[in-house]
Amino acid sequence: MTRAQALRLRSLAEEAYQPNQFAGDLTSEEAERRIDALKAEIALADSF
């Protein structure tokens, strides 16, 4: 995972109240999947 992905994932995980979604040993692909999933979850929550 790149430094930018790590920063983004940590931020999104905190925003979504799911700190367990962040792990320092993720591949770039897994980090991107988690980022996309968290962004979708946050967008869904914001739509209410």
C-alpha positions in Angstrom: 0.0 0.0 0.0 1.3 3.4 -0.8 1.7 6.2 1.7 -1.2 8.1 0.2 -3.5 5.0 0.3 -2.5 4.5 4.0 -3.4 8.1 4.9 -6.7 7.9 3.0 -7.7 4.5 4.4 -6.9 5.6 7.9 -9.0 8.7 7.5 -12.0 6.9 6.0 -11.8 4.2 8.6 -12.0 6.7 11.3 -14.8 8.6 9.6 -16.8 5.4 9.2 -16.1 4.4 12.8 -14.4 1.2 11.5 -10.8 1.5 12.6 -10.3 -2.2 12.1 -10.4 -1.6 8.4 -7.0 -0.1 8.5 -4.0 -2.4 8.6 -0.4 -1.4 7.8 0.4 -4.6 5.8 -2.2 -4.4 3.1 -1.4 -4.7 -0.6 -2.2 -1.8 -2.8 -5.1 -3.7 -4.3 -6.6 -4.6 -1.0 -6.2 -1.1 0.3 -8.0 0.3 -2.8 -10.9 -2.2 -2.3 -11.2 -1.1 1.3 -11.1 2.6 0.4 -13.8 2.1 -2.2 -16.0 0.2 0.2 -15.6 2.8 2.9 -16.3 5.6 0.5 -19.5 3.9 -0.6 -20.6 3.2 3.0 -20.0 6.9 3.9 -21.9 8.1 0.9 -24.8 5.9 1.8 -24.8 7.1 5.4 -24.7 10.7 4.1 -27.7 10.2 1.9 -30.1 9.8 4.9 
